[in-house]
Amino acid sequence: MKFVGTLYALAYLFMLVIMFLLPKFSFSEYSMIQNSLSELGAQNTPASWVMNMVFFMLAFVVILLATKKLRRFWLPLYLLYLFALCLFFTGIYRHAPIVDIDFSMPEHITHSVFSSLTGIVFCMYCATIVVFVKRRMEKATAIFMCALALGLSLLMFQFSEYKGVFQRILFILAFGWLLYSLVTFTFEKPKAIRREK
């Protein structure tokens, strides 16, 4: 568990560095305030492979840590598997570039679908583990993260000129909370399931 947690922490730190450093190597038009992380990894964009590598690494460490922690709890485990799979495909299918150059619209649309699914499945996971975690504080943080993810996603649509800020906050908090929760939370099967047995 310690080794896998360390891998996740390293991937998380790498994400933090890349989300703030990579814009310096992207198009000059890129703004950390206005543009998203997906636009760092967009089609025909300088150094886009680095951002997509971050998506791949995060998906991989989520699967590793979830498997280690949740192997007896199939519902939250499979939701995290689906979350990681959707995140992986946001790196395979890339966003449209922010400048006026050729790109594949079908690929951009597919990226948008997987990006949206990543957020939806994360919220489903947060809502689901409320019945699997033991302590009230753990339940409260799961509910809070679900509400925060929904709220920040809505803010990205409502105030698109600050999309980069809102998405960075979301990634920092969501993946930080995932690490914290998978390492420290106490999971147990819901009482209804235990009574059936």
ABEGO torsion letter per residue (X at the ends): XAAAAAAAAAAAAAAAAAAAAAAAABBAABBAAABBAAAAABBGBBGAAAAAAAAAAAAAAAAAAAAAAAAABAAAAAAAAAAAAAAAAAAABBBBBABBBBBBAAAAAAAAAAAAAAAAAAAAAAAAAAAABABAAAAAAAAAAAAAAAAAAAAAAABAAAAAAAAAAAAAAAAAAAAAAAAABBBBBBAAAAAAX
